[in-house]
Amino acid sequence: MSVPNPHDIQWRKSSRSGGQGGDCVEVAALTPAIAVRDSKNPTGPHLTL
């Protein structure tokens, strides 16, 4: 599986993230995988599943 450029990934905030600005994750569809990252650290690492 090739790894996409993180700058080309279209992230969205998970609907399960709290609206208070606390525990938030962002998700992205990477066919055939998904990526998850911490919205408070968007330039940090992400997990690809």
Beta strands, then each sheet from edge to edge (+ up, - down):
strand 1: 12-13
strand 2: 25-30
strand 3: 33-38
strand 4: 47-48
sheet 1: 1+ 2- 3+ 4-
end
